[in-house]
Amino acid sequence: MKENASTRAYGWFYSHACKKQLKAQYGGQTLKECRKEYREIIRRAKDIGPSRLFSAYCMAAWFIALNRSTGGSAEGGERCDFRYRRKKHSVCC
């Protein structure tokens, strides 16, 4: 896929959304590596044309680049610090 203004805008959006957390956990160099990897993924990706899924495509490319630049595995989860609480839902009849 060609890198254009849309792909750069989505990359900028996702990088700024994660910037503070990346710098706190991994340092500023990781953000630069992630941006470089994102551009490489976009260049190697197949072109999907004008699609409503374009933003999701760019988001997936960003998070793949994030995973690769932080050293995470494809399975994920081992370096994640987020904790999720499960809510118990009761069904009332």
C-alpha atoms as an extended CHARMM CRD file, in Angstrom:
* protein
*
        93  EXT
         1         1  MET       CA              0.0000000000        0.0000000000        0.0000000000  PROA      1               0.0000000000
         2         2  LYS       CA              1.2680000000        3.4650000000       -0.6860000000  PROA      2               0.0000000000
         3         3  GLU       CA              1.9880000000        5.6440000000        2.2980000000  PROA      3               0.0000000000
         4         4  ASN       CA             -0.2020000000        8.7330000000        1.9890000000  PROA      4               0.0000000000
         5         5  ALA       CA             -1.6780000000       11.4700000000        4.1700000000  PROA      5               0.0000000000
         6         6  SER       CA             -4.3650000000        9.1560000000        5.5550000000  PROA      6               0.0000000000
         7         7  THR       CA             -1.9250000000        6.4730000000        6.6860000000  PROA      7               0.0000000000
         8         8  ARG       CA              0.3290000000        9.1080000000        8.2570000000  PROA      8               0.0000000000
         9         9  ALA       CA             -2.6480000000       10.7230000000       10.0220000000  PROA      9               0.0000000000
        10        10  TYR       CA             -3.7830000000        7.4170000000       11.5100000000  PROA      10              0.0000000000
        11        11  GLY       CA             -0.2000000000        6.6100000000       12.5410000000  PROA      11              0.0000000000
        12        12  TRP       CA              0.1270000000       10.0130000000       14.1870000000  PROA      12              0.0000000000
        13        13  PHE       CA             -3.1890000000        9.5720000000       16.0010000000  PROA      13              0.0000000000
        14        14  TYR       CA             -2.3190000000        6.1530000000       17.4180000000  PROA      14              0.0000000000
        15        15  SER       CA              1.2490000000        7.1210000000       18.3050000000  PROA      15              0.0000000000
        16        16  HSD       CA              0.0730000000       10.1330000000       20.2930000000  PROA      16              0.0000000000
        17        17  ALA       CA             -2.5560000000        8.0440000000       22.0330000000  PROA      17              0.0000000000
        18        18  CYS       CA              0.1600000000        5.6600000000       23.2750000000  PROA      18              0.0000000000
        19        19  LYS       CA              3.0630000000        8.1190000000       23.5920000000  PROA      19              0.0000000000
        20        20  LYS       CA              2.9750000000        8.7930000000       27.3270000000  PROA      20              0.0000000000
        21        21  GLN       CA              2.6650000000        5.1360000000       28.2920000000  PROA      21              0.0000000000
        22        22  LEU       CA              5.3930000000        4.0550000000       25.8550000000  PROA      22              0.0000000000
        23        23  LYS       CA              7.8530000000        6.6120000000       27.1750000000  PROA      23              0.0000000000
        24        24  ALA       CA              7.1050000000        5.6550000000       30.7740000000  PROA      24              0.0000000000
        25        25  GLN       CA              7.5070000000        1.9040000000       30.2260000000  PROA      25              0.0000000000
        26        26  TYR       CA             10.0480000000        1.5640000000       27.4220000000  PROA      26              0.0000000000
        27        27  GLY       CA             11.6900000000        4.9380000000       26.7440000000  PROA      27              0.0000000000
        28        28  GLY       CA             11.5690000000        7.3070000000       23.7770000000  PROA      28              0.0000000000
        29        29  GLN       CA             13.5900000000        5.1000000000       21.4250000000  PROA      29              0.0000000000
        30        30  THR       CA             10.7870000000        2.5240000000       21.3240000000  PROA      30              0.0000000000
        31        31  LEU       CA              8.3650000000        5.1190000000       19.9480000000  PROA      31              0.0000000000
        32        32  LYS       CA             10.7520000000        5.8890000000       17.0830000000  PROA      32              0.0000000000
        33        33  GLU       CA             11.1900000000        2.1860000000       16.3500000000  PROA      33              0.0000000000
        34        34  CYS       CA              7.4350000000        1.7060000000       16.4250000000  PROA      34              0.0000000000
        35        35  ARG       CA              6.8290000000        4.5500000000       13.9520000000  PROA      35              0.0000000000
        36        36  LYS       CA              9.4780000000        3.1310000000       11.6190000000  PROA      36              0.0000000000
        37        37  GLU       CA              7.9840000000       -0.3670000000       11.8350000000  PROA      37              0.0000000000
        38        38  TYR       CA              4.4840000000        1.0560000000       11.2030000000  PROA      38              0.0000000000
        39        39  ARG       CA              5.6590000000        2.7020000000        7.9790000000  PROA      39              0.0000000000
        40        40  GLU       CA              7.3050000000       -0.5450000000        6.8610000000  PROA      40              0.0000000000
        41        41  ILE       CA              4.1410000000       -2.5650000000        7.5720000000  PROA      41              0.0000000000
        42        42  ILE       CA              2.0270000000       -0.0750000000        5.6200000000  PROA      42              0.0000000000
        43        43  ARG       CA              4.4210000000       -0.1870000000        2.6520000000  PROA      43              0.0000000000
        44        44  ARG       CA              4.3440000000       -4.0140000000        2.5660000000  PROA      44              0.0000000000
        45        45  ALA       CA              0.5670000000       -4.2800000000        3.0680000000  PROA      45              0.0000000000
        46        46  LYS       CA             -1.8700000000       -5.0070000000        0.2750000000  PROA      46              0.0000000000
        47        47  ASP       CA             -3.8750000000       -2.0400000000       -0.9440000000  PROA      47              0.0000000000
        48        48  ILE       CA             -7.5250000000       -2.2320000000        0.1180000000  PROA      48              0.0000000000
        49        49  GLY       CA             -8.6750000000        0.8360000000       -1.8130000000  PROA      49              0.0000000000
        50        50  PRO       CA            -11.3430000000        3.2220000000       -0.5490000000  PROA      50              0.0000000000
        51        51  SER       CA            -12.8450000000        1.1190000000        2.2000000000  PROA      51              0.0000000000
        52        52  ARG       CA            -14.5960000000        1.8450000000        5.4750000000  PROA      52              0.0000000000
        53        53  LEU       CA            -12.1740000000       -0.5960000000        7.0880000000  PROA      53              0.0000000000
        54        54  PHE       CA             -9.1440000000        1.5460000000        6.2640000000  PROA      54              0.0000000000
        55        55  SER       CA             -8.9030000000        2.9970000000        9.7840000000  PROA      55              0.0000000000
        56        56  ALA       CA             -9.0880000000       -0.4930000000       11.3120000000  PROA      56              0.0000000000
        57        57  TYR       CA             -6.3900000000       -1.6380000000        8.8870000000  PROA      57              0.0000000000
        58        58  CYS       CA             -4.0990000000        1.1940000000       10.0200000000  PROA      58              0.0000000000
        59        59  MET       CA             -4.9140000000        0.5660000000       13.6810000000  PROA      59              0.0000000000
        60        60  ALA       CA             -3.9910000000       -3.1060000000       13.3050000000  PROA      60              0.0000000000
        61        61  ALA       CA             -0.7310000000       -2.1260000000       11.5940000000  PROA      61              0.0000000000
        62        62  TRP       CA              0.0630000000        0.2600000000       14.4520000000  PROA      62              0.0000000000
        63        63  PHE       CA             -0.5210000000       -2.3210000000       17.1560000000  PROA      63              0.0000000000
        64        64  ILE       CA              1.4780000000       -4.9610000000       15.2780000000  PROA      64              0.0000000000
        65        65  ALA       CA              4.3270000000       -2.4440000000       15.0500000000  PROA      65              0.0000000000
        66        66  LEU       CA              3.9250000000       -1.6650000000       18.7480000000  PROA      66              0.0000000000
        67        67  ASN       CA              4.0990000000       -5.3600000000       19.6250000000  PROA      67              0.0000000000
        68        68  ARG       CA              7.1960000000       -5.9120000000       17.4940000000  PROA      68              0.0000000000
        69        69  SER       CA              9.0690000000       -2.8540000000       18.7670000000  PROA      69              0.0000000000
        70        70  THR       CA              8.4530000000       -3.6380000000       22.4440000000  PROA      70              0.0000000000
        71        71  GLY       CA              9.5660000000       -7.2460000000       22.0860000000  PROA      71              0.0000000000
        72        72  GLY       CA              6.1950000000       -8.8510000000       22.7490000000  PROA      72              0.0000000000
        73        73  SER       CA              5.2860000000      -12.2370000000       21.3530000000  PROA      73              0.0000000000
        74        74  ALA       CA              2.5510000000      -12.8630000000       18.8210000000  PROA      74              0.0000000000
        75        75  GLU       CA              0.4280000000      -14.3770000000       21.5690000000  PROA      75              0.0000000000
        76        76  GLY       CA              0.7210000000      -11.2670000000       23.7660000000  PROA      76              0.0000000000
        77        77  GLY       CA             -0.2130000000      -10.9660000000       27.4070000000  PROA      77              0.0000000000
        78        78  GLU       CA              3.0630000000      -11.6600000000       29.1590000000  PROA      78              0.0000000000
        79        79  ARG       CA              4.2600000000       -8.0450000000       29.2490000000  PROA      79              0.0000000000
        80        80  CYS       CA              0.8510000000       -6.4820000000       29.7140000000  PROA      80              0.0000000000
        81        81  ASP       CA              0.3110000000       -4.5790000000       32.9670000000  PROA      81              0.0000000000
        82        82  PHE       CA             -3.3840000000       -3.9970000000       32.5210000000  PROA      82              0.0000000000
        83        83  ARG       CA             -5.7920000000       -5.8240000000       34.7560000000  PROA      83              0.0000000000
        84        84  TYR       CA             -9.3420000000       -6.4910000000       33.7460000000  PROA      84              0.0000000000
        85        85  ARG       CA            -12.1390000000       -7.1460000000       36.1800000000  PROA      85              0.0000000000
        86        86  ARG       CA            -14.9140000000       -9.4470000000       35.2120000000  PROA      86              0.0000000000
        87        87  LYS       CA            -18.3280000000       -8.3490000000       36.2500000000  PROA      87              0.0000000000
        88        88  LYS       CA            -20.7480000000      -11.0000000000       37.2790000000  PROA      88              0.0000000000
        89        89  HSD       CA            -23.9680000000      -10.6040000000       35.4240000000  PROA      89              0.0000000000
        90        90  SER       CA            -27.1220000000      -12.1760000000       36.7460000000  PROA      90              0.0000000000
        91        91  VAL       CA            -30.0670000000      -12.9700000000       34.5830000000  PROA      91              0.0000000000
        92        92  CYS       CA            -33.3520000000      -11.9780000000       36.1430000000  PROA      92              0.0000000000
        93        93  CYS       CA            -36.4070000000      -13.9200000000       35.0100000000  PROA      93              0.0000000000
